[in-house]
Amino acid sequence: MRIHLSDPHLVPSLVAFLRERAYVVAERVGAHEVEVSQLGSENASGRRLELDLILQVWRASPEHADTRVEITGISPGDEQRLIDLWIESNGEPT
């Protein structure tokens, strides 16, 4: 998933915070954007909910409270994972 921050100076802080979790891979992909992959078998909505909660914790600190944080969409890796899950559940399309 991609995350957009209103303040590009806080991107390194968010990346470091996300990387503290053993199951999260985070990388800066633009001045304001971070790409996040969450390892595990949760479905896409579960990963999104978990990421929302993680971001709420990050924003709870005073230095991040005024920063707008938006999950802008799924990343190409997540898209492929969703396709693979669909095929696993439904079989190959004909």
N, C-alpha and C positions, 0 to 999 in steps of 0.2 A: 504494500500500500504506500501511497505517497502522502506526505504531510507537508503542508505549506505553513510557514511561520511569517508573521508580519514583520518581525525584527530579525534580519539576517545575522546580526551579531550573536544571537542566542542559539543559532543552529549547532555550533560545536557543543554547547551545554546539553542540548536535547540528545544529540547523537551519543555523547558519553553516558547520559542517564539511561538511554535505551540499551546500550551495550552492557550495562551492569547486569542485565537479565541474561541468564545462560541460554535461553530459548529465542532470543531476539537478535537479528542481524540488522544493523542500521548503517546507512552510508549517506553522506551528503551528495546530492546529485545536482544541486543548483544553489544560487545565492540564498534562496529562501526555502529550499526543498530538501527533504530527507526521504529516502526510500527505506521501507521497513519490511522485513520478512520475519514471520513468526514461525518457528519450528514446532511441529506437533501435528496431531491428527484432528484438531478441532475443525469444524466447518467454517466457512468464510464469515458467517454472521457472528460466530463465537470469537473468531480472531478480531473482528472489528470491535466488538463489545470490549474485549480485553484491552485492545489498543486505546479505546476511548478512556477506560479507567486508568491506564498507565499515564496518559496525557493529563488527566485531571490531577493526578498526584504531582506530576512535574509542575503544573501551573499553580499548585497550592503554595509554592514558595514565593515570598514577596517579590523577588527579582524577576519572576516570570508571570506574575498575576495579570499584568496589562497586555501581555502578548496574545495576539489572536493566533489560534492554532486550528487548522482545518485539514481534515483528511480529504484529499482531493480525488482519490480514486484508487482503483486496484492497479498494482504494478504488473508488468508483463509476466513475472514469475508467478504471481497469484492467479492471473488469468489462466495460465497453463495448468496450474494445480486444480482450478475449478473444472477445466475441460477434462482432465484426467479423472477427477472424482465422478463427473457425469458419465463418462465412458465406463468406469468401473461399476456404476450403479445400473446403467441402462444398456450396456453393450455397445459395440461399434455401430456408428450410423450406417445405414445402407444406402 
